[in-house]
Amino acid sequence: GIVFGIEHECRDSHILVSLLHLSPDRTAPTFKMLRNLSRSASRAIRRGPNAAVLSASKGRTIQTTVAPNQGATFGATRKVDVDSNDYYNGLSQHYHMFQRDWDAMMTKEGKNFQKYFEGHDVKKVLDASCGTGEQSIALGKVGYDVVATDPSAGLVDQCSQNAKKFDVEKNVRSQQSDFLNLNKDFAPNSFDAIVTKGSSLPHLHTDADLLQACQNFHTLLRPGGVVNIGVRDYDYFIRQSQQIYARQVRMEAGKPEHLMFDVWEWHKGKEGQQLVNFNTFHVNGEEIPGEYKTSKFVTTFRALFQSELVGILEKAGFTDIKVSKIDGWLWENVYSATKPK
């Protein structure tokens, strides 16, 4: 298979890891390009986010950049500025690539939401971390009235465009907002259900901020309303020695090549909480034939463990808290809870 070696210096440790993708031919130009890129990627990682040009095989070039905050406010009534905006605004044009089959994903998500909402008379839903619209559009396609919010202007814009693309713009309204200020943008008891998927809630790092966000959910839900939260299964990942994770490898004949992967760095926060830096790399071969642009985007998550989030939901006033997985998928735990009537 293609072996993409990253020599990564992570604080006091020196790590050599490999990203694997099946390929029958190690003499192929793509393999040679990735092999040469792997040798120079370590230098880019150590130099940090400053732009650099990396040489690759047969005259190809790999340009490494970090995208700046776009600063737009698509549909926002106030400026929304959170630490993760640079990361998501930078990735917004290619964020859809984290999903290979949108139609299949949305069909599955729509059915899962209907299952979670069964018996709760859900009509109006807030997607509090809409991204490019995966969950919002899935909800809209099965008939829910959806307000889609995200701190990232770039993602909110992509969500609006995707809602039009999938013909659900009448069901999905997008605007900027963030977890800690939802109560400024919406009235109490406005929603029958609130969802946040994609492990977005752990962008909040402190117990106080996480509690404030969950209290905002509680305030915005009408009595008997439900919350549905997806969080990466950090109880599992903290036990693993792996620190590089493939996101997507797209190398199809005649199509632009893309490689996306994360390098994780574990560390402790000021309150002793477990944090993890995500260094997301995107190798993009679609702009100029024979050339590859590599962008690095960095954000930090709280490694939010199951017992921690359950305790925070309880403190925020939720009951009937349940934790489940969808088809045993390791990447996400799904937390459902109810605001008492």
Secondary structure, 3 states (H helix, E strand, C coil): CEEEEEEEEECCEEEEEEEEECCCCCCCHHHHHHHHHHHHHHHHHHHCCCCEEEECHHHCEEEEECCCCCCCCCCCCCCCCCCCHHHHHHHHHHHHHHCCCHHHHHHHHHHHHHHHHCCCCCCEEEECCCCCCHHHHHHHHCCCEEEEEECCHHHHHHHHHHHHHCCCCCCEEEEECCHHHHHHHCCCCCEEEEEECCCCHHHCCCHHHHHHHHHHHHHHEEEEEEEEEEECCHHHHCCCCCCEEEEEEECCCCCCCEEEEEEEEEEECCCCCEEEEEEEEEEECCCCCCCEEEEEEEEEEECCCHHHHHHHHHHCCCEEEEEECCCCCCCCEEEEEECCC
